[in-house]
Amino acid sequence: MNEGTLTKLFFGAIERHAARPAAFRYKAEGEWRPITHHEVEQRVHHLAVGLRELGIRPGDRVALLSENRPEWALADYACLTVGGIDVPIYATLPAKQVEYIVRDAGAVAIFCSTADQFAKVREVRGALPALKHVILFDRDAKRDGAIALAELEEQGRAAVGKYPRYREEALEVQPDDLATLIYTSGTTGDPKGVMLTHNNLYSNVKAALEVIPISAGDEALSMLPLSHVLERMVAYTMFHAGVVINYAESFEAVAANLQETKPTVVLSVPRLYEKVYARVLENALSGSALKRKIFFWAKRVGEEWADHTLAGLPIPGGLALQKQIADRLVFSKLKQRTGGRIKFFISGGAPLSADIAKFFIGAGLLITEGYGLTETSPVISINPLHKIKIGTVGRPVPGVQVKIAEDGEILAKGPNIMRGYYNKPEATAEAIDADGWFHTGDIGQLDADGYLTITDRKKDLIVTAGGKNIAPQPIEGLVKGNKFILNAVLLGDRRKYPIMLVVPNGDALAAWAQERNLTAASRADLLALPDVRAKIEREVMGDLRDLAKYQMPKKFVIVQEDFTVDNGMLTPTLKVKRRAVEKRYAEAIESAYAEGDVERISTTIEL
């Protein structure tokens, strides 16, 4: 496979798709507005020259702290075309975590979308001596010590004559040059900066296009954070292929934006498909007895049709007729809710329920699942649309090799494997062995057809149903240092949100209760007192106050017995056996999740 760069991809796409009506669309003042390829080229050129005027040079790190919007892509391409290394940061991260990433990367400039994002930077700027420039997307935001993106563009426009070789120099970027540092949570300690080269991402774009059929004429709805490597790589792929990228207003607005933009291709995490399915199910169950009966009949028909289709078997005449009726009575409504033009959905970032996948396929909405990590740029494998195997994450994409180690760990090798972790040679050597195989930390198996199935997780990293990566040990450490808490375990892999199991320090709580004249006949009675439960809540929430929203446990379960080697909850080296804990308290955990979404912490007592 030929090597390449993202700058080559950018200029090539501009030339090929100049006649297309739009490269991007965004919603403003109630209407969807286009940005053409010519406008993209001009704005990127002016922003790139503006960066040069600020003193940005090849190899400099430039951070991006923003929600999804066209300016994100423009800033990204501008940074890349001056040879910079951009550092995307989740817009949901609190100031302290923004500070760590910007400082560790040594970023000399940062793009911020709004006044709220800029406020985070202002709060920690004193601890960031290398940070010289802040550029704000929103023109009207208060700009103490920052400049507006429009000003940067204007400065660049006025100075283009000083840089006549802008395009030539942009194309001189080499495939092995770093393109980005993406910070990802490790299982312990602080986030690590994943070093991805131009060719890491370029090769993954090319490989994906050999498997996923998209082209000019398609439209996509961008909803996952561009700070996530999956959405980022897919955005490059869409731009390269000439697909119009519509930027969703927010994840909450996706349902409305689907109907407004009518995309043909949608990439999302399982959480979206779970929400769609839950909404459809709720509508059916809230209707009349006849409506419920029709829905569940149609669901069974769709699943039977999906079984035949996925197995490559002919559809019996009776089933074909039933499917037509089910489409008209039930599934057509679902298709309209997704815009009516979907060719296929792509699911990634976390495991997709086989039942939900079969429901979508049975409804005539093809959904394919893939697998990858930030360190693999990210796609390792994906189900080909013509031969999907539900429950698997598909075959390795062209150019990528996969094998299973003796302990069951999935290993990957190819042009998409990261250069390493920024300034962490030991962590890099641990992740990539001497033969170039990347150790994913996931356990899996390959079937006779080369399809990969993920069966377990070797490392403790939690991946929520929304695709968020959460390192549990640092969060648990924050709580364990509290004098009222003996132990804590954060759980939430493949769930909508994390919860925490907490072992209170009964002696400390008893002393606290005595000072307040609270009496209890036993330890169990003490922990059941509302005031004591509220005290535990306050202590835990106080310890976790600086976490990002997605890292914060929505609920916690109080367990009386501490985790020990003797009761099987700890290893001999005193590490928590997470799966043993989950099994031991499975009923309480399921009960906590069954209570539904909440905005505040709720407490379940497991004695």
C-alpha positions in Angstrom: 0.0 0.0 0.0 1.4 3.4 -1.0 2.4 5.7 1.8 0.9 9.2 1.9 0.1 12.3 4.0 -3.0 14.1 5.2 -1.8 17.2 3.3 -1.7 15.2 0.1 -5.2 13.9 1.0 -6.5 17.4 1.6 -5.2 19.1 -1.6 -6.2 16.0 -3.7 -9.8 16.1 -2.4 -10.0 19.9 -3.1 -9.1 19.3 -6.7 -11.3 16.3 -7.3 -14.4 17.6 -5.7 -14.3 21.3 -6.6 -17.6 21.0 -8.5 -19.5 19.5 -5.5 -22.1 21.8 -3.9 -20.6 21.5 -0.5 -17.8 20.0 1.5 -19.4 20.8 4.9 -22.8 22.0 6.2 -23.6 23.5 9.5 -26.8 24.8 11.1 -27.0 28.5 11.9 -30.1 30.7 12.6 -32.4 27.7 11.9 -30.9 26.8 8.4 -28.3 24.5 7.1 -25.5 26.5 5.4 -22.9 25.0 3.0 -19.2 25.6 2.9 -17.8 24.7 -0.6 -14.4 23.0 -1.2 -13.1 26.3 -2.7 -14.1 28.1 0.6 -12.4 25.4 2.6 -9.2 25.7 0.6 -9.2 29.5 0.9 -9.9 29.6 4.6 -7.4 26.8 5.4 -4.8 28.7 3.4 -5.4 32.0 5.2 -5.5 30.3 8.7 -2.3 28.5 7.9 -0.5 31.7 6.9 -2.0 33.3 10.0 -0.4 30.6 12.1 2.9 31.2 10.4 2.6 34.9 11.2 2.1 33.9 14.9 5.4 32.0 14.7 4.0 28.5 14.4 6.6 26.3 12.8 6.8 22.6 11.6 6.8 20.3 14.6 5.0 22.8 16.9 2.1 21.4 18.9 -1.2 23.2 18.6 -4.2 22.2 20.8 -7.8 22.1 19.7 -10.5 22.4 22.5 -13.8 22.5 20.8 -17.1 20.8 20.1 -17.8 19.5 16.5 -18.1 22.4 14.0 -16.6 23.3 10.6 -13.9 25.5 12.3 -12.5 22.3 14.0 -11.7 20.8 10.6 -10.4 24.1 9.2 -8.1 24.6 12.1 -6.9 21.0 11.9 -6.1 21.2 8.1 -4.4 24.6 8.7 -2.2 23.2 11.4 -1.3 20.1 9.2 -0.5 22.2 6.2 2.1 24.2 8.2 3.7 21.0 9.4 2.2 21.4 12.9 1.1 18.6 15.2 -2.3 19.2 16.5 -3.5 18.0 20.0 -7.3 17.5 20.2 -8.9 17.8 23.6 -12.4 16.7 24.5 -14.6 19.7 25.0 -16.1 18.0 28.1 -12.9 17.8 30.1 -12.5 20.1 33.1 -9.7 22.7 33.3 -7.3 20.6 35.3 -7.3 17.8 32.7 -7.0 20.4 29.9 -4.0 21.8 31.7 -2.3 18.4 31.9 -2.7 17.7 28.2 -1.6 21.1 27.0 1.4 21.1 29.4 2.5 17.5 28.6 2.2 18.1 24.8 4.1 21.4 25.1 1.5 23.2 23.0 2.4 26.7 21.9 -1.1 27.6 20.8 -4.7 26.5 21.4 -7.9 26.9 19.5 -11.0 27.3 21.7 -14.5 27.2 20.4 -16.5 29.3 23.0 -16.1 31.6 26.0 -16.8 28.6 28.2 -13.8 26.6 26.7 -11.6 29.7 26.9 -12.5 30.1 30.6 -10.9 26.7 31.2 -7.7 27.9 29.6 -7.7 31.2 31.4 -8.1 29.3 34.7 -4.9 27.3 34.2 -2.8 29.5 31.8 -0.4 30.5 34.6 0.7 26.9 34.7 1.4 26.7 31.0 4.5 28.8 30.2 4.9 27.3 26.7 1.4 28.4 25.6 1.7 31.7 23.7 -1.5 32.0 21.7 -5.2 31.4 22.2 -7.5 31.6 19.2 -11.3 31.7 19.7 -13.7 30.4 17.1 -16.6 32.5 18.4 -16.1 36.1 17.2 -18.2 37.6 20.0 -16.6 35.8 22.9 -14.7 38.0 25.4 -11.1 37.8 24.3 -8.8 38.8 27.2 -5.4 37.5 25.9 -6.8 35.8 22.9 -7.6 36.6 19.2 -10.6 35.6 17.2 -10.4 33.1 14.4 -11.7 35.8 12.0 -8.8 38.0 12.9 -6.3 35.2 12.3 -7.8 34.6 8.9 -7.6 38.3 8.1 -4.0 38.4 9.1 -3.3 35.4 7.0 -5.1 36.8 4.0 -3.1 40.0 4.2 0.2 38.0 4.4 -0.3 35.3 1.7 2.2 37.1 -0.6 5.0 36.4 2.0 4.6 32.7 1.7 4.5 31.9 -2.1 5.5 28.3 -1.5 2.7 27.5 1.0 1.2 24.6 -0.9 4.6 23.2 -2.0 5.9 23.3 1.5 2.7 21.6 2.8 3.2 18.8 0.3 6.8 18.4 1.5 5.5 16.9 4.8 6.7 13.3 5.0 4.5 10.2 5.7 6.5 9.5 8.9 6.1 13.0 10.2 3.9 13.3 13.3 0.4 14.6 12.5 -1.3 14.5 15.9 -1.0 13.7 19.6 -4.2 12.2 20.9 -4.4 11.7 24.6 -6.0 8.5 25.7 -6.7 7.2 29.2 -4.4 4.5 30.5 -5.5 2.0 33.1 -3.3 3.8 35.7 -1.9 7.2 36.0 -2.3 10.2 33.7 -3.4 10.1 30.0 -0.8 9.2 27.4 -0.2 11.1 24.2 -0.6 8.7 21.3 1.8 9.7 18.5 0.1 9.2 15.1 1.9 10.0 11.9 0.5 11.2 8.6 0.8 7.8 7.1 -0.8 6.1 10.2 -4.0 8.0 9.4 -3.6 8.1 5.6 -3.2 4.4 5.4 -6.2 3.8 7.5 -8.3 6.0 5.3 -7.2 4.1 2.2 -7.8 0.7 3.9 -11.3 1.7 5.1 -12.3 2.9 1.6 -11.5 -0.6 0.2 -14.1 -2.1 2.6 -16.7 0.6 3.0 -18.4 1.8 -0.2 -18.8 5.6 0.0 -18.3 8.2 -2.7 -19.2 11.7 -3.9 -23.0 12.0 -3.7 -23.1 10.5 -0.2 -23.9 12.6 2.8 -22.9 12.0 6.5 -24.0 13.4 9.8 -21.0 14.1 12.1 -22.0 13.6 15.7 -19.1 11.9 17.6 -16.4 14.2 19.0 -13.7 15.1 16.5 -11.3 14.8 19.4 -12.0 11.0 19.2 -9.7 9.3 16.7 -12.6 7.4 15.1 -14.6 10.4 14.1 -11.4 12.2 13.1 -10.3 9.4 10.7 -13.8 9.0 9.3 -13.9 12.8 8.7 -10.7 12.5 6.6 -12.2 9.5 4.8 -15.4 11.3 4.0 -13.5 14.4 2.8 -11.2 12.3 0.6 -14.3 10.5 -0.9 -16.2 13.7 -1.6 -19.0 13.0 1.0 -20.8 16.1 2.3 -20.2 16.3 6.1 -23.1 17.8 8.0 -22.2 18.8 11.6 -24.8 17.8 14.1 -25.7 20.7 16.5 -25.2 18.4 19.4 -25.7 14.7 20.3 -29.0 15.6 21.8 -30.1 17.2 18.5 -29.2 14.1 16.4 -32.7 12.9 16.1 -33.9 16.2 14.6 -30.7 16.6 12.5 -31.1 13.2 10.9 -34.5 14.2 9.6 -33.2 17.6 8.4 -30.1 16.5 6.7 -31.2 13.0 5.4 -27.7 11.5 5.4 -26.9 8.3 3.5 -24.1 7.2 5.9 -24.0 7.5 9.7 -21.2 6.6 12.1 -22.0 6.4 15.8 -21.5 4.6 19.0 -23.8 1.8 20.3 -25.5 4.4 22.6 -27.2 6.0 19.7 -28.6 2.7 18.4 -29.7 1.8 21.9 -31.6 5.0 22.2 -33.3 4.6 18.9 -34.3 1.1 19.7 -35.5 2.1 23.2 -37.6 4.9 21.7 -39.2 2.5 19.2 -39.9 0.0 21.9 -41.4 2.6 24.2 -43.7 3.9 21.4 -44.9 0.3 20.8 -45.5 -0.5 24.4 -47.3 2.7 25.1 -49.8 2.1 22.3 -52.9 -0.1 22.1 -52.8 -3.9 22.4 -53.2 -4.1 18.6 -50.3 -1.8 18.0 -48.1 -3.8 20.4 -49.1 -7.0 18.7 -48.2 -5.6 15.3 -44.9 -4.3 16.4 -43.7 -7.6 18.0 -44.9 -9.5 14.9 -43.0 -7.2 12.6 -39.9 -7.5 14.9 -40.0 -11.3 14.6 -40.5 -11.1 10.8 -37.5 -8.7 10.5 -35.3 -11.0 12.6 -36.2 -14.0 10.5 -35.6 -12.0 7.3 -32.2 -10.9 8.8 -31.2 -14.5 9.6 -31.8 -15.5 6.0 -30.1 -12.5 4.5 -27.0 -12.7 6.7 -26.7 -16.4 6.0 -26.9 -15.8 2.2 -30.1 -17.9 2.0 -32.9 -17.3 -0.4 -36.0 -15.5 1.2 -39.1 -17.8 1.1 -42.0 -16.2 -0.7 -44.2 -16.1 2.4 -41.5 -14.4 4.4 -40.9 -11.9 1.6 -44.6 -10.9 1.6 -44.6 -10.6 5.4 -41.5 -8.4 5.3 -43.2 -6.1 2.8 -46.2 -5.7 5.2 -43.9 -5.2 8.2 -42.0 -2.5 6.3 -45.2 -0.7 5.5 -46.8 -1.0 9.0 -43.7 -0.5 11.2 -40.2 -0.2 9.7 -41.0 2.6 7.3 -41.7 4.9 10.2 -38.2 4.1 11.7 -36.6 4.8 8.3 -38.3 8.1 8.1 -37.0 9.0 11.6 -33.5 8.5 10.4 -34.0 10.7 7.3 -35.2 8.1 4.8 -32.0 7.8 2.8 -29.7 5.7 5.0 -27.6 3.2 3.1 -25.8 1.9 6.2 -24.8 2.7 9.7 -21.4 2.1 11.2 -21.0 1.3 14.9 -17.7 1.6 16.7 -16.1 2.7 20.0 -17.8 0.0 22.1 -19.5 -3.4 21.7 -22.9 -3.4 19.9 -25.6 -5.6 21.2 -26.3 -8.5 18.8 -30.0 -8.1 19.4 -30.0 -4.4 18.5 -27.9 -5.1 15.4 -30.3 -7.8 14.2 -33.3 -5.5 14.8 -31.8 -2.7 12.7 -30.8 -5.1 9.9 -34.3 -6.7 10.1 -35.8 -3.2 9.7 -33.8 -2.7 6.5 -31.3 -0.4 8.1 -27.9 -2.1 7.5 -25.5 -1.7 10.4 -21.9 -2.9 10.5 -19.5 -3.1 13.4 -15.8 -2.5 13.5 -13.0 -2.5 16.0 -9.9 -0.5 16.8 -8.1 1.8 19.2 -6.5 5.2 19.3 -3.1 3.5 19.0 -4.2 1.9 15.7 -5.4 5.0 13.9 -8.0 3.5 14.8 -9.5 0.8 12.5 -8.2 -2.8 12.9 -11.2 -4.6 11.5 -14.7 -4.1 10.2 -17.5 -6.2 8.9 -17.8 -6.0 5.1 -21.3 -4.9 4.1 -21.9 -7.8 1.8 -21.1 -10.4 4.5 -21.8 -9.2 8.0 -21.4 -11.6 10.9 -23.3 -10.2 13.9 -21.4 -10.6 17.2 -18.1 -10.1 15.5 -16.1 -7.0 14.7 -15.3 -8.2 11.1 -12.1 -9.0 9.3 -8.9 -7.0 9.5 -8.8 -4.2 7.0 -6.3 -4.4 4.1 -2.7 -4.0 5.2 -3.4 -4.8 8.8 -2.5 -8.1 10.3 -4.1 -9.7 13.4 -3.1 -12.6 15.5 -4.0 -14.0 18.9 -1.3 -14.4 21.5 -1.0 -17.5 23.7 -2.9 -15.8 26.5 -5.7 -14.8 24.1 -4.7 -11.2 23.7 -5.4 -9.6 20.3 -2.2 -8.4 18.6 -2.2 -6.1 15.5 0.5 -5.0 13.1 0.5 -2.7 10.1 1.0 0.9 8.8 -1.7 2.2 11.1 0.2 1.3 14.3 1.2 4.4 16.3 4.8 5.5 16.6 4.5 5.3 20.3 3.5 7.2 23.4 4.8 10.8 23.7 7.8 11.0 26.0 7.0 7.5 27.4 9.5 5.0 26.0 8.8 2.4 28.6 5.0 2.5 28.0 5.7 2.3 24.2 8.0 -0.7 24.6 5.3 -2.4 26.7 2.7 -1.8 24.0 4.7 -2.6 20.9 7.0 -5.6 21.0 10.3 -6.0 19.2 8.6 -7.5 16.1 6.2 -4.5 15.7 3.1 -6.2 17.1 0.8 -3.9 19.1 -0.7 -5.4 22.2 -4.4 -4.3 22.3 -5.2 -5.4 25.8 -8.3 -7.1 24.5 -9.0 -10.8 24.5 -10.5 -12.4 21.3 -10.5 -15.1 18.8 -10.4 -15.4 15.0 -12.8 -17.8 13.3 -12.2 -19.9 10.1 -13.3 -17.0 7.9 -10.9 -14.6 9.6 -13.6 -12.7 11.5 -12.5 -11.3 14.9 -14.6 -11.6 18.0 -13.8 -9.7 21.2 -14.5 -11.9 24.2 -13.0 -10.0 27.2 -10.8 -7.1 28.3 -7.3 -7.8 29.5 -6.8 -4.3 30.8 -9.0 -2.5 33.3 -9.9 0.4 31.0 -13.7 1.0 31.0 -15.3 1.7 27.6 -18.9 3.0 28.1 -21.7 2.3 25.7 -21.1 5.8 24.4 -17.5 5.0 23.5 -15.9 7.0 26.3 -12.7 5.6 27.8 -12.4 5.8 31.5 -9.4 4.7 33.5 -10.9 3.4 36.8 -7.8 3.2 39.1 -7.0 6.9 39.3 -10.7 7.7 40.1 -10.8 4.9 42.7 -7.6 6.3 44.2 -9.3 9.7 44.8 -12.0 8.0 46.9 -9.7 5.5 48.7 -7.8 8.4 50.3 -10.9 9.5 52.2 -10.9 8.5 55.9 -14.5 7.5 55.6 -13.9 5.1 52.7 -12.0 1.8 52.9 -12.2 0.7 49.3 -13.9 1.6 46.0 -14.3 0.0 42.6 -15.6 1.8 39.5 -17.6 -0.2 37.0 -19.4 0.5 33.8 -17.8 -1.3 30.9 -20.3 -1.4 28.0 -22.8 0.4 30.2 -24.4 3.8 29.6 -22.5 5.3 32.5 -20.2 4.3 35.4 -21.3 3.4 38.9 -19.1 2.9 42.0 -19.1 0.2 44.6 -18.0 1.8 47.9 -16.8 0.0 51.1 -17.2 2.5 54.0 -14.9 2.8 57.0 -17.4 1.8 59.6 -15.3 2.9 62.6 -14.8 6.4 61.2 -18.5 6.7 60.3 -19.5 5.3 63.8 -17.4 8.1 65.4 -18.9 10.7 63.1 -22.5 9.4 63.9 -21.8 9.4 67.7 -20.8 13.1 67.6 -24.2 13.8 66.1 -26.1 11.6 68.5 -27.0 9.1 65.7 -27.5 5.6 67.1 -27.6 2.2 65.5 -27.7 -1.3 66.9 -25.4 -2.7 64.3 -23.0 -1.8 61.5 -25.7 -2.6 59.0 -28.2 -0.4 60.7 -25.6 2.4 60.8 -25.0 2.3 57.1 -28.8 2.3 56.5 -29.3 5.6 58.3 -30.2 8.4 55.8 -27.8 10.8 57.4 -24.9 8.4 57.1 -25.7 7.6 53.5 -25.8 11.3 52.8 -22.4 11.7 54.5 -20.9 9.0 52.3 -22.4 10.7 49.2 -20.9 14.0 50.1 -17.5 12.6 50.8 -17.4 10.7 47.5 -18.7 13.5 45.4 -16.3 15.9 47.0 -13.4 13.7 46.2 -14.5 13.4 42.6 -15.5 17.0 42.0 -12.8 17.7 39.3 -13.8 14.7 37.1 -15.3 15.1 33.6 -19.0 14.5 33.5 -18.7 11.2 31.7 -16.2 10.0 34.3 -18.4 10.7 37.2 -20.3 7.7 38.6 -24.1 8.3 38.4 -24.8 5.9 41.3 -23.0 4.0 43.9 -23.6 0.8 45.8 -22.5 0.6 49.4 -21.1 -2.8 50.4 -20.3 -3.6 54.0 -17.6 -6.3 53.5 -14.2 -5.1 52.4 -12.4 -6.8 49.4 -9.7 -9.2 50.6 -7.6 -12.1 49.3 -9.5 -14.5 51.6 -12.9 -13.6 50.1 -11.6 -13.8 46.5 -12.0 -10.1 45.8 -8.2 -9.3 45.7 -5.2 -10.9 44.1 -2.2 -11.9 46.2 -0.6 -8.6 45.1 -3.7 -6.9 46.5 -5.2 -5.8 43.1 -9.0 -5.8 42.9 -10.4 -8.7 40.9 -13.0 -6.7 39.0 -14.8 -9.6 37.5 -15.1 -11.3 40.8 -16.5 -8.2 42.4 -19.0 -7.8 39.6 -20.1 -11.4 40.0 -20.4 -11.2 43.8 -22.5 -8.0 43.6 -24.2 -8.7 40.3 -27.7 -8.3 41.7 -27.1 -5.0 43.4 -25.3 -3.7 40.2 -28.1 -4.7 38.0 -30.6 -3.2 40.4 -28.7 0.1 40.3 -28.7 0.2 36.5 -32.3 -0.9 36.3 -33.4 2.2 38.3 -32.8 4.3 35.1 -30.9 7.5 34.4 -30.5 10.0 37.2 -28.9 13.4 37.4 -27.7 12.9 40.9 -26.1 10.0 42.7 -28.4 7.5 44.2 -27.4 4.9 46.8 -28.1 1.2 47.0 -27.1 -0.7 50.2 -25.7 -4.2 49.7 -25.1 -5.8 53.1 
